[in-house]
Amino acid sequence: MASDRSIAKPRIGSESTRASVSFPAEVYAELERIAAAKKVSLAWVVREAAERYVVEQWPLLAKPRGEE
């Protein structure tokens, strides 16, 4: 999907902030299932979803191609 290229990807050594989030049990179970299916961490799935949400809400914050 072409829009995947506009999603910022975390970089090793990049500045980040830790957050604690609570999910309903059903949502958490689904996030675990998605992470297992993709063979990534649950944290990766949550970060990817948050980044997609931000880009959807504020497209001007999307990273230009090549800055991924």
PDB file of N, CA, C, O and CB in Angstrom:
ATOM      1  N   MET A   1       0.851  -1.176   0.000  1.00  0.00           N
ATOM      2  CA  MET A   1       0.000   0.000   0.000  1.00  0.00           C
ATOM      3  C   MET A   1       0.895   1.236   0.000  1.00  0.00           C
ATOM      4  O   MET A   1       1.790   1.351   0.837  1.00  0.00           O
ATOM      5  CB  MET A   1      -0.968  -0.001   1.227  1.00  0.00           C
ATOM      6  N   ALA A   2       0.670   2.132  -0.901  1.00  0.00           N
ATOM      7  CA  ALA A   2       1.516   3.318  -1.069  1.00  0.00           C
ATOM      8  C   ALA A   2       1.490   4.207   0.166  1.00  0.00           C
ATOM      9  O   ALA A   2       2.510   4.812   0.498  1.00  0.00           O
ATOM     10  CB  ALA A   2       1.069   4.119  -2.289  1.00  0.00           C
ATOM     11  N   SER A   3       0.356   4.305   0.859  1.00  0.00           N
ATOM     12  CA  SER A   3       0.273   5.190   2.009  1.00  0.00           C
ATOM     13  C   SER A   3       1.169   4.721   3.156  1.00  0.00           C
ATOM     14  O   SER A   3       1.510   5.517   4.031  1.00  0.00           O
ATOM     15  CB  SER A   3      -1.163   5.289   2.482  1.00  0.00           C
ATOM     16  N   ASP A   4       1.559   3.432   3.167  1.00  0.00           N
ATOM     17  CA  ASP A   4       2.452   2.937   4.203  1.00  0.00           C
ATOM     18  C   ASP A   4       3.777   3.679   4.182  1.00  0.00           C
ATOM     19  O   ASP A   4       4.419   3.827   5.221  1.00  0.00           O
ATOM     20  CB  ASP A   4       2.684   1.444   4.036  1.00  0.00           C
ATOM     21  N   ARG A   5       4.191   4.144   3.022  1.00  0.00           N
ATOM     22  CA  ARG A   5       5.478   4.811   2.909  1.00  0.00           C
ATOM     23  C   ARG A   5       5.471   6.166   3.618  1.00  0.00           C
ATOM     24  O   ARG A   5       6.535   6.673   3.974  1.00  0.00           O
ATOM     25  CB  ARG A   5       5.847   4.988   1.445  1.00  0.00           C
ATOM     26  N   SER A   6       4.299   6.760   3.828  1.00  0.00           N
ATOM     27  CA  SER A   6       4.244   8.061   4.471  1.00  0.00           C
ATOM     28  C   SER A   6       4.236   7.950   5.995  1.00  0.00           C
ATOM     29  O   SER A   6       4.349   8.962   6.688  1.00  0.00           O
ATOM     30  CB  SER A   6       3.020   8.815   4.003  1.00  0.00           C
ATOM     31  N   ILE A   7       4.103   6.735   6.523  1.00  0.00           N
ATOM     32  CA  ILE A   7       4.081   6.542   7.965  1.00  0.00           C
ATOM     33  C   ILE A   7       5.514   6.572   8.488  1.00  0.00           C
ATOM     34  O   ILE A   7       6.385   5.866   7.980  1.00  0.00           O
ATOM     35  CB  ILE A   7       3.378   5.205   8.340  1.00  0.00           C
ATOM     36  N   ALA A   8       5.745   7.385   9.495  1.00  0.00           N
ATOM     37  CA  ALA A   8       7.084   7.474  10.083  1.00  0.00           C
ATOM     38  C   ALA A   8       7.432   6.151  10.740  1.00  0.00           C
ATOM     39  O   ALA A   8       6.616   5.586  11.468  1.00  0.00           O
ATOM     40  CB  ALA A   8       7.168   8.633  11.113  1.00  0.00           C
ATOM     41  N   LYS A   9       8.621   5.657  10.493  1.00  0.00           N
ATOM     42  CA  LYS A   9       9.094   4.423  11.102  1.00  0.00           C
ATOM     43  C   LYS A   9      10.077   4.773  12.212  1.00  0.00           C
ATOM     44  O   LYS A   9      10.949   5.622  12.025  1.00  0.00           O
ATOM     45  CB  LYS A   9       9.754   3.489  10.044  1.00  0.00           C
ATOM     46  N   PRO A  10       9.940   4.121  13.374  1.00  0.00           N
ATOM     47  CA  PRO A  10      10.885   4.401  14.454  1.00  0.00           C
ATOM     48  C   PRO A  10      12.311   4.072  14.015  1.00  0.00           C
ATOM     49  O   PRO A  10      12.538   3.085  13.315  1.00  0.00           O
ATOM     50  CB  PRO A  10      10.516   3.599  15.718  1.00  0.00           C
ATOM     51  N   ARG A  11      13.263   4.897  14.426  1.00  0.00           N
ATOM     52  CA  ARG A  11      14.661   4.675  14.097  1.00  0.00           C
ATOM     53  C   ARG A  11      15.436   4.418  15.369  1.00  0.00           C
ATOM     54  O   ARG A  11      15.154   5.016  16.408  1.00  0.00           O
ATOM     55  CB  ARG A  11      15.249   5.873  13.331  1.00  0.00           C
ATOM     56  N   ILE A  12      16.407   3.537  15.292  1.00  0.00           N
ATOM     57  CA  ILE A  12      17.255   3.263  16.443  1.00  0.00           C
ATOM     58  C   ILE A  12      17.921   4.564  16.854  1.00  0.00           C
ATOM     59  O   ILE A  12      18.464   5.287  16.019  1.00  0.00           O
ATOM     60  CB  ILE A  12      18.316   2.160  16.125  1.00  0.00           C
ATOM     61  N   GLY A  13      17.876   4.851  18.132  1.00  0.00           N
ATOM     62  CA  GLY A  13      18.494   6.063  18.645  1.00  0.00           C
ATOM     63  C   GLY A  13      17.613   7.299  18.523  1.00  0.00           C
ATOM     64  O   GLY A  13      18.006   8.381  18.958  1.00  0.00           O
ATOM     65  N   SER A  14      16.424   7.152  17.935  1.00  0.00           N
ATOM     66  CA  SER A  14      15.557   8.319  17.812  1.00  0.00           C
ATOM     67  C   SER A  14      14.974   8.664  19.175  1.00  0.00           C
ATOM     68  O   SER A  14      14.811   7.795  20.032  1.00  0.00           O
ATOM     69  CB  SER A  14      14.429   8.065  16.783  1.00  0.00           C
ATOM     70  N   GLU A  15      14.666   9.927  19.363  1.00  0.00           N
ATOM     71  CA  GLU A  15      14.089  10.368  20.627  1.00  0.00           C
ATOM     72  C   GLU A  15      12.680   9.804  20.750  1.00  0.00           C
ATOM     73  O   GLU A  15      11.913   9.835  19.788  1.00  0.00           O
ATOM     74  CB  GLU A  15      14.076  11.920  20.727  1.00  0.00           C
ATOM     75  N   SER A  16      12.341   9.296  21.911  1.00  0.00           N
ATOM     76  CA  SER A  16      11.004   8.762  22.120  1.00  0.00           C
ATOM     77  C   SER A  16      10.564   9.051  23.545  1.00  0.00           C
ATOM     78  O   SER A  16      11.379   9.364  24.413  1.00  0.00           O
ATOM     79  CB  SER A  16      10.962   7.246  21.831  1.00  0.00           C
ATOM     80  N   THR A  17       9.274   8.942  23.768  1.00  0.00           N
ATOM     81  CA  THR A  17       8.686   9.143  25.080  1.00  0.00           C
ATOM     82  C   THR A  17       7.876   7.914  25.429  1.00  0.00           C
ATOM     83  O   THR A  17       7.119   7.410  24.599  1.00  0.00           O
ATOM     84  CB  THR A  17       7.810  10.422  25.120  1.00  0.00           C
ATOM     85  N   ARG A  18       8.024   7.433  26.632  1.00  0.00           N
ATOM     86  CA  ARG A  18       7.297   6.252  27.086  1.00  0.00           C
ATOM     87  C   ARG A  18       5.913   6.672  27.571  1.00  0.00           C
ATOM     88  O   ARG A  18       5.751   7.709  28.216  1.00  0.00           O
ATOM     89  CB  ARG A  18       8.077   5.515  28.211  1.00  0.00           C
ATOM     90  N   ALA A  19       4.911   5.839  27.246  1.00  0.00           N
ATOM     91  CA  ALA A  19       3.544   6.091  27.690  1.00  0.00           C
ATOM     92  C   ALA A  19       2.955   4.794  28.232  1.00  0.00           C
ATOM     93  O   ALA A  19       3.304   3.702  27.785  1.00  0.00           O
ATOM     94  CB  ALA A  19       2.671   6.655  26.530  1.00  0.00           C
ATOM     95  N   SER A  20       2.082   4.931  29.174  1.00  0.00           N
ATOM     96  CA  SER A  20       1.374   3.775  29.726  1.00  0.00           C
ATOM     97  C   SER A  20      -0.082   3.895  29.283  1.00  0.00           C
ATOM     98  O   SER A  20      -0.723   4.928  29.480  1.00  0.00           O
ATOM     99  CB  SER A  20       1.499   3.705  31.308  1.00  0.00           C
ATOM    100  N   VAL A  21      -0.591   2.822  28.682  1.00  0.00           N
ATOM    101  CA  VAL A  21      -1.947   2.854  28.135  1.00  0.00           C
ATOM    102  C   VAL A  21      -2.700   1.619  28.614  1.00  0.00           C
ATOM    103  O   VAL A  21      -2.146   0.520  28.634  1.00  0.00           O
ATOM    104  CB  VAL A  21      -1.926   2.922  26.575  1.00  0.00           C
ATOM    105  N   SER A  22      -3.945   1.797  28.995  1.00  0.00           N
ATOM    106  CA  SER A  22      -4.793   0.666  29.371  1.00  0.00           C
ATOM    107  C   SER A  22      -5.797   0.410  28.254  1.00  0.00           C
ATOM    108  O   SER A  22      -6.364   1.347  27.691  1.00  0.00           O
ATOM    109  CB  SER A  22      -5.525   0.934  30.724  1.00  0.00           C
ATOM    110  N   PHE A  23      -6.013  -0.872  27.936  1.00  0.00           N
ATOM    111  CA  PHE A  23      -6.949  -1.280  26.893  1.00  0.00           C
ATOM    112  C   PHE A  23      -7.995  -2.201  27.487  1.00  0.00           C
ATOM    113  O   PHE A  23      -7.707  -2.927  28.439  1.00  0.00           O
ATOM    114  CB  PHE A  23      -6.214  -1.974  25.726  1.00  0.00           C
ATOM    115  N   PRO A  24      -9.208  -2.187  26.945  1.00  0.00           N
ATOM    116  CA  PRO A  24     -10.174  -3.215  27.334  1.00  0.00           C
ATOM    117  C   PRO A  24      -9.578  -4.589  26.982  1.00  0.00           C
ATOM    118  O   PRO A  24      -8.809  -4.706  26.028  1.00  0.00           O
ATOM    119  CB  PRO A  24     -11.568  -2.992  26.614  1.00  0.00           C
ATOM    120  N   ALA A  25      -9.929  -5.607  27.739  1.00  0.00           N
ATOM    121  CA  ALA A  25      -9.357  -6.947  27.554  1.00  0.00           C
ATOM    122  C   ALA A  25      -9.505  -7.443  26.116  1.00  0.00           C
ATOM    123  O   ALA A  25      -8.578  -8.046  25.575  1.00  0.00           O
ATOM    124  CB  ALA A  25     -10.021  -7.936  28.507  1.00  0.00           C
ATOM    125  N   GLU A  26     -10.648  -7.198  25.497  1.00  0.00           N
ATOM    126  CA  GLU A  26     -10.889  -7.687  24.135  1.00  0.00           C
ATOM    127  C   GLU A  26      -9.955  -6.999  23.138  1.00  0.00           C
ATOM    128  O   GLU A  26      -9.450  -7.640  22.216  1.00  0.00           O
ATOM    129  CB  GLU A  26     -12.361  -7.456  23.732  1.00  0.00           C
ATOM    130  N   VAL A  27      -9.728  -5.709  23.318  1.00  0.00           N
ATOM    131  CA  VAL A  27      -8.843  -4.961  22.423  1.00  0.00           C
ATOM    132  C   VAL A  27      -7.411  -5.452  22.600  1.00  0.00           C
ATOM    133  O   VAL A  27      -6.692  -5.655  21.622  1.00  0.00           O
ATOM    134  CB  VAL A  27      -8.936  -3.431  22.697  1.00  0.00           C
ATOM    135  N   TYR A  28      -7.001  -5.642  23.850  1.00  0.00           N
ATOM    136  CA  TYR A  28      -5.645  -6.109  24.120  1.00  0.00           C
ATOM    137  C   TYR A  28      -5.413  -7.488  23.492  1.00  0.00           C
ATOM    138  O   TYR A  28      -4.363  -7.738  22.899  1.00  0.00           O
ATOM    139  CB  TYR A  28      -5.388  -6.161  25.640  1.00  0.00           C
ATOM    140  N   ALA A  29      -6.388  -8.366  23.625  1.00  0.00           N
ATOM    141  CA  ALA A  29      -6.269  -9.707  23.038  1.00  0.00           C
ATOM    142  C   ALA A  29      -6.130  -9.624  21.521  1.00  0.00           C
ATOM    143  O   ALA A  29      -5.351 -10.371  20.928  1.00  0.00           O
ATOM    144  CB  ALA A  29      -7.491 -10.572  23.410  1.00  0.00           C
ATOM    145  N   GLU A  30      -6.869  -8.733  20.899  1.00  0.00           N
ATOM    146  CA  GLU A  30      -6.783  -8.569  19.440  1.00  0.00           C
ATOM    147  C   GLU A  30      -5.425  -7.988  19.041  1.00  0.00           C
ATOM    148  O   GLU A  30      -4.843  -8.404  18.039  1.00  0.00           O
ATOM    149  CB  GLU A  30      -7.926  -7.655  18.927  1.00  0.00           C
ATOM    150  N   LEU A  31      -4.923  -7.036  19.813  1.00  0.00           N
ATOM    151  CA  LEU A  31      -3.594  -6.483  19.536  1.00  0.00           C
ATOM    152  C   LEU A  31      -2.524  -7.562  19.645  1.00  0.00           C
ATOM    153  O   LEU A  31      -1.593  -7.597  18.840  1.00  0.00           O
ATOM    154  CB  LEU A  31      -3.279  -5.327  20.501  1.00  0.00           C
ATOM    155  N   GLU A  32      -2.651  -8.444  20.635  1.00  0.00           N
ATOM    156  CA  GLU A  32      -1.707  -9.566  20.768  1.00  0.00           C
ATOM    157  C   GLU A  32      -1.792 -10.494  19.561  1.00  0.00           C
ATOM    158  O   GLU A  32      -0.768 -10.960  19.062  1.00  0.00           O
ATOM    159  CB  GLU A  32      -1.986 -10.359  22.063  1.00  0.00           C
ATOM    160  N   ARG A  33      -3.011 -10.763  19.091  1.00  0.00           N
ATOM    161  CA  ARG A  33      -3.196 -11.638  17.935  1.00  0.00           C
ATOM    162  C   ARG A  33      -2.557 -11.022  16.695  1.00  0.00           C
ATOM    163  O   ARG A  33      -1.878 -11.710  15.934  1.00  0.00           O
ATOM    164  CB  ARG A  33      -4.695 -11.904  17.688  1.00  0.00           C
ATOM    165  N   ILE A  34      -2.776  -9.723  16.496  1.00  0.00           N
ATOM    166  CA  ILE A  34      -2.197  -9.028  15.338  1.00  0.00           C
ATOM    167  C   ILE A  34      -0.675  -9.067  15.410  1.00  0.00           C
ATOM    168  O   ILE A  34      -0.009  -9.342  14.412  1.00  0.00           O
ATOM    169  CB  ILE A  34      -2.695  -7.559  15.272  1.00  0.00           C
ATOM    170  N   ALA A  35      -0.127  -8.794  16.587  1.00  0.00           N
ATOM    171  CA  ALA A  35       1.328  -8.802  16.754  1.00  0.00           C
ATOM    172  C   ALA A  35       1.901 -10.181  16.452  1.00  0.00           C
ATOM    173  O   ALA A  35       2.924 -10.291  15.777  1.00  0.00           O
ATOM    174  CB  ALA A  35       1.709  -8.372  18.178  1.00  0.00           C
ATOM    175  N   ALA A  36       1.260 -11.224  16.940  1.00  0.00           N
ATOM    176  CA  ALA A  36       1.741 -12.588  16.689  1.00  0.00           C
ATOM    177  C   ALA A  36       1.679 -12.916  15.204  1.00  0.00           C
ATOM    178  O   ALA A  36       2.606 -13.511  14.654  1.00  0.00           O
ATOM    179  CB  ALA A  36       0.915 -13.611  17.491  1.00  0.00           C
ATOM    180  N   ALA A  37       0.587 -12.527  14.558  1.00  0.00           N
ATOM    181  CA  ALA A  37       0.435 -12.808  13.125  1.00  0.00           C
ATOM    182  C   ALA A  37       1.490 -12.088  12.294  1.00  0.00           C
ATOM    183  O   ALA A  37       1.973 -12.626  11.297  1.00  0.00           O
ATOM    184  CB  ALA A  37      -0.959 -12.402  12.651  1.00  0.00           C
ATOM    185  N   LYS A  38       1.848 -10.872  12.702  1.00  0.00           N
ATOM    186  CA  LYS A  38       2.849 -10.082  11.972  1.00  0.00           C
ATOM    187  C   LYS A  38       4.271 -10.378  12.438  1.00  0.00           C
ATOM    188  O   LYS A  38       5.240  -9.925  11.829  1.00  0.00           O
ATOM    189  CB  LYS A  38       2.561  -8.597  12.133  1.00  0.00           C
ATOM    190  N   LYS A  39       4.387 -11.149  13.531  1.00  0.00           N
ATOM    191  CA  LYS A  39       5.694 -11.477  14.124  1.00  0.00           C
ATOM    192  C   LYS A  39       6.448 -10.215  14.550  1.00  0.00           C
ATOM    193  O   LYS A  39       7.639 -10.053  14.284  1.00  0.00           O
ATOM    194  CB  LYS A  39       6.546 -12.282  13.127  1.00  0.00           C
ATOM    195  N   VAL A  40       5.710  -9.334  15.218  1.00  0.00           N
ATOM    196  CA  VAL A  40       6.269  -8.110  15.775  1.00  0.00           C
ATOM    197  C   VAL A  40       5.772  -7.989  17.210  1.00  0.00           C
ATOM    198  O   VAL A  40       4.930  -8.773  17.648  1.00  0.00           O
ATOM    199  CB  VAL A  40       5.869  -6.850  14.922  1.00  0.00           C
ATOM    200  N   SER A  41       6.290  -7.016  17.935  1.00  0.00           N
ATOM    201  CA  SER A  41       5.842  -6.813  19.317  1.00  0.00           C
ATOM    202  C   SER A  41       4.489  -6.107  19.341  1.00  0.00           C
ATOM    203  O   SER A  41       4.088  -5.445  18.384  1.00  0.00           O
ATOM    204  CB  SER A  41       6.885  -5.997  20.114  1.00  0.00           C
ATOM    205  N   LEU A  42       3.811  -6.272  20.457  1.00  0.00           N
ATOM    206  CA  LEU A  42       2.552  -5.558  20.646  1.00  0.00           C
ATOM    207  C   LEU A  42       2.811  -4.054  20.637  1.00  0.00           C
ATOM    208  O   LEU A  42       1.997  -3.290  20.118  1.00  0.00           O
ATOM    209  CB  LEU A  42       1.865  -5.989  21.970  1.00  0.00           C
ATOM    210  N   ALA A  43       3.924  -3.627  21.201  1.00  0.00           N
ATOM    211  CA  ALA A  43       4.275  -2.202  21.199  1.00  0.00           C
ATOM    212  C   ALA A  43       4.406  -1.673  19.781  1.00  0.00           C
ATOM    213  O   ALA A  43       3.984  -0.553  19.494  1.00  0.00           O
ATOM    214  CB  ALA A  43       5.580  -1.967  21.966  1.00  0.00           C
ATOM    215  N   TRP A  44       4.994  -2.479  18.882  1.00  0.00           N
ATOM    216  CA  TRP A  44       5.134  -2.068  17.487  1.00  0.00           C
ATOM    217  C   TRP A  44       3.758  -1.841  16.866  1.00  0.00           C
ATOM    218  O   TRP A  44       3.546  -0.854  16.162  1.00  0.00           O
ATOM    219  CB  TRP A  44       5.922  -3.127  16.682  1.00  0.00           C
ATOM    220  N   VAL A  45       2.819  -2.761  17.131  1.00  0.00           N
ATOM    221  CA  VAL A  45       1.460  -2.640  16.577  1.00  0.00           C
ATOM    222  C   VAL A  45       0.805  -1.355  17.077  1.00  0.00           C
ATOM    223  O   VAL A  45       0.182  -0.634  16.297  1.00  0.00           O
ATOM    224  CB  VAL A  45       0.593  -3.874  16.964  1.00  0.00           C
ATOM    225  N   VAL A  46       0.939  -1.065  18.361  1.00  0.00           N
ATOM    226  CA  VAL A  46       0.327   0.137  18.937  1.00  0.00           C
ATOM    227  C   VAL A  46       0.965   1.394  18.359  1.00  0.00           C
ATOM    228  O   VAL A  46       0.260   2.341  18.012  1.00  0.00           O
ATOM    229  CB  VAL A  46       0.461   0.133  20.473  1.00  0.00           C
ATOM    230  N   ARG A  47       2.311   1.413  18.249  1.00  0.00           N
ATOM    231  CA  ARG A  47       2.980   2.581  17.659  1.00  0.00           C
ATOM    232  C   ARG A  47       2.540   2.796  16.218  1.00  0.00           C
ATOM    233  O   ARG A  47       2.258   3.923  15.812  1.00  0.00           O
ATOM    234  CB  ARG A  47       4.506   2.416  17.720  1.00  0.00           C
ATOM    235  N   GLU A  48       2.481   1.715  15.445  1.00  0.00           N
ATOM    236  CA  GLU A  48       2.066   1.817  14.043  1.00  0.00           C
ATOM    237  C   GLU A  48       0.645   2.380  13.945  1.00  0.00           C
ATOM    238  O   GLU A  48       0.373   3.254  13.123  1.00  0.00           O
ATOM    239  CB  GLU A  48       2.143   0.432  13.351  1.00  0.00           C
ATOM    240  N   ALA A  49      -0.260   1.871  14.793  1.00  0.00           N
ATOM    241  CA  ALA A  49      -1.643   2.356  14.787  1.00  0.00           C
ATOM    242  C   ALA A  49      -1.707   3.836  15.168  1.00  0.00           C
ATOM    243  O   ALA A  49      -2.448   4.603  14.552  1.00  0.00           O
ATOM    244  CB  ALA A  49      -2.506   1.525  15.753  1.00  0.00           C
ATOM    245  N   ALA A  50      -0.941   4.238  16.171  1.00  0.00           N
ATOM    246  CA  ALA A  50      -0.932   5.637  16.597  1.00  0.00           C
ATOM    247  C   ALA A  50      -0.380   6.540  15.498  1.00  0.00           C
ATOM    248  O   ALA A  50      -0.926   7.612  15.236  1.00  0.00           O
ATOM    249  CB  ALA A  50      -0.105   5.801  17.879  1.00  0.00           C
ATOM    250  N   GLU A  51       0.705   6.104  14.857  1.00  0.00           N
ATOM    251  CA  GLU A  51       1.289   6.901  13.770  1.00  0.00           C
ATOM    252  C   GLU A  51       0.313   7.042  12.611  1.00  0.00           C
ATOM    253  O   GLU A  51       0.183   8.123  12.037  1.00  0.00           O
ATOM    254  CB  GLU A  51       2.598   6.265  13.278  1.00  0.00           C
ATOM    255  N   ARG A  52      -0.373   5.960  12.262  1.00  0.00           N
ATOM    256  CA  ARG A  52      -1.369   6.030  11.181  1.00  0.00           C
ATOM    257  C   ARG A  52      -2.504   6.987  11.551  1.00  0.00           C
ATOM    258  O   ARG A  52      -2.975   7.752  10.710  1.00  0.00           O
ATOM    259  CB  ARG A  52      -1.938   4.623  10.875  1.00  0.00           C
ATOM    260  N   TYR A  53      -2.936   6.940  12.798  1.00  0.00           N
ATOM    261  CA  TYR A  53      -4.003   7.822  13.248  1.00  0.00           C
ATOM    262  C   TYR A  53      -3.585   9.290  13.132  1.00  0.00           C
ATOM    263  O   TYR A  53      -4.348  10.126  12.648  1.00  0.00           O
ATOM    264  CB  TYR A  53      -4.392   7.491  14.694  1.00  0.00           C
ATOM    265  N   VAL A  54      -2.378   9.589  13.575  1.00  0.00           N
ATOM    266  CA  VAL A  54      -1.892  10.969  13.505  1.00  0.00           C
ATOM    267  C   VAL A  54      -1.832  11.439  12.056  1.00  0.00           C
ATOM    268  O   VAL A  54      -2.270  12.548  11.749  1.00  0.00           O
ATOM    269  CB  VAL A  54      -0.502  11.091  14.164  1.00  0.00           C
ATOM    270  N   VAL A  55      -1.298  10.614  11.165  1.00  0.00           N
ATOM    271  CA  VAL A  55      -1.205  10.996   9.753  1.00  0.00           C
ATOM    272  C   VAL A  55      -2.600  11.178   9.148  1.00  0.00           C
ATOM    273  O   VAL A  55      -2.822  12.080   8.341  1.00  0.00           O
ATOM    274  CB  VAL A  55      -0.411   9.935   8.958  1.00  0.00           C
ATOM    275  N   GLU A  56      -3.535  10.313   9.545  1.00  0.00           N
ATOM    276  CA  GLU A  56      -4.906  10.438   9.033  1.00  0.00           C
ATOM    277  C   GLU A  56      -5.553  11.743   9.498  1.00  0.00           C
ATOM    278  O   GLU A  56      -6.266  12.397   8.737  1.00  0.00           O
ATOM    279  CB  GLU A  56      -5.758   9.238   9.486  1.00  0.00           C
ATOM    280  N   GLN A  57      -5.300  12.110  10.746  1.00  0.00           N
ATOM    281  CA  GLN A  57      -5.901  13.326  11.306  1.00  0.00           C
ATOM    282  C   GLN A  57      -5.193  14.591  10.835  1.00  0.00           C
ATOM    283  O   GLN A  57      -5.828  15.623  10.617  1.00  0.00           O
ATOM    284  CB  GLN A  57      -5.878  13.266  12.824  1.00  0.00           C
ATOM    285  N   TRP A  58      -3.879  14.504  10.680  1.00  0.00           N
ATOM    286  CA  TRP A  58      -3.062  15.654  10.305  1.00  0.00           C
ATOM    287  C   TRP A  58      -2.076  15.240   9.214  1.00  0.00           C
ATOM    288  O   TRP A  58      -0.902  15.013   9.504  1.00  0.00           O
ATOM    289  CB  TRP A  58      -2.309  16.227  11.541  1.00  0.00           C
ATOM    290  N   PRO A  59      -2.534  15.138   7.966  1.00  0.00           N
ATOM    291  CA  PRO A  59      -1.682  14.652   6.871  1.00  0.00           C
ATOM    292  C   PRO A  59      -0.385  15.440   6.686  1.00  0.00           C
ATOM    293  O   PRO A  59       0.596  14.890   6.186  1.00  0.00           O
ATOM    294  CB  PRO A  59      -2.454  14.685   5.590  1.00  0.00           C
ATOM    295  N   LEU A  60      -0.360  16.687   7.070  1.00  0.00           N
ATOM    296  CA  LEU A  60       0.858  17.478   6.890  1.00  0.00           C
ATOM    297  C   LEU A  60       1.994  17.012   7.801  1.00  0.00           C
ATOM    298  O   LEU A  60       3.148  17.383   7.589  1.00  0.00           O
ATOM    299  CB  LEU A  60       0.566  18.946   7.150  1.00  0.00           C
ATOM    300  N   LEU A  61       1.674  16.196   8.817  1.00  0.00           N
ATOM    301  CA  LEU A  61       2.707  15.673   9.695  1.00  0.00           C
ATOM    302  C   LEU A  61       3.362  14.412   9.138  1.00  0.00           C
ATOM    303  O   LEU A  61       4.319  13.908   9.725  1.00  0.00           O
ATOM    304  CB  LEU A  61       2.125  15.388  11.054  1.00  0.00           C
ATOM    305  N   ALA A  62       2.864  13.896   8.019  1.00  0.00           N
ATOM    306  CA  ALA A  62       3.443  12.698   7.413  1.00  0.00           C
ATOM    307  C   ALA A  62       4.862  12.997   6.959  1.00  0.00           C
ATOM    308  O   ALA A  62       5.141  14.078   6.440  1.00  0.00           O
ATOM    309  CB  ALA A  62       2.581  12.202   6.223  1.00  0.00           C
ATOM    310  N   LYS A  63       5.745  12.046   7.153  1.00  0.00           N
ATOM    311  CA  LYS A  63       7.139  12.206   6.705  1.00  0.00           C
ATOM    312  C   LYS A  63       7.174  12.052   5.191  1.00  0.00           C
ATOM    313  O   LYS A  63       6.527  11.156   4.649  1.00  0.00           O
ATOM    314  CB  LYS A  63       8.094  11.159   7.396  1.00  0.00           C
ATOM    315  N   PRO A  64       7.921  12.913   4.497  1.00  0.00           N
ATOM    316  CA  PRO A  64       8.063  12.754   3.045  1.00  0.00           C
ATOM    317  C   PRO A  64       8.749  11.430   2.728  1.00  0.00           C
ATOM    318  O   PRO A  64       9.506  10.899   3.541  1.00  0.00           O
ATOM    319  CB  PRO A  64       8.863  13.933   2.437  1.00  0.00           C
ATOM    320  N   ARG A  65       8.475  10.908   1.542  1.00  0.00           N
ATOM    321  CA  ARG A  65       9.130   9.670   1.118  1.00  0.00           C
ATOM    322  C   ARG A  65      10.636   9.850   1.190  1.00  0.00           C
ATOM    323  O   ARG A  65      11.159  10.920   0.879  1.00  0.00           O
ATOM    324  CB  ARG A  65       8.696   9.269  -0.315  1.00  0.00           C
ATOM    325  N   GLY A  66      11.326   8.802   1.601  1.00  0.00           N
ATOM    326  CA  GLY A  66      12.766   8.855   1.711  1.00  0.00           C
ATOM    327  C   GLY A  66      13.254   9.216   3.101  1.00  0.00           C
ATOM    328  O   GLY A  66      14.437   9.049   3.397  1.00  0.00           O
ATOM    329  N   GLU A  67      12.375   9.706   3.960  1.00  0.00           N
ATOM    330  CA  GLU A  67      12.748  10.031   5.345  1.00  0.00           C
ATOM    331  C   GLU A  67      12.309   8.949   6.301  1.00  0.00           C
ATOM    332  O   GLU A  67      12.234   9.183   7.507  1.00  0.00           O
ATOM    333  CB  GLU A  67      12.144  11.363   5.767  1.00  0.00           C
ATOM    334  N   GLU A  68      12.021   7.778   5.790  1.00  0.00           N
ATOM    335  CA  GLU A  68      11.497   6.701   6.626  1.00  0.00           C
ATOM    336  C   GLU A  68      12.579   5.998   7.366  1.00  0.00           C
ATOM    337  O   GLU A  68      12.306   5.062   8.118  1.00  0.00           O
ATOM    338  CB  GLU A  68      10.737   5.716   5.807  1.00  0.00           C
TER     339      GLU A  68
END
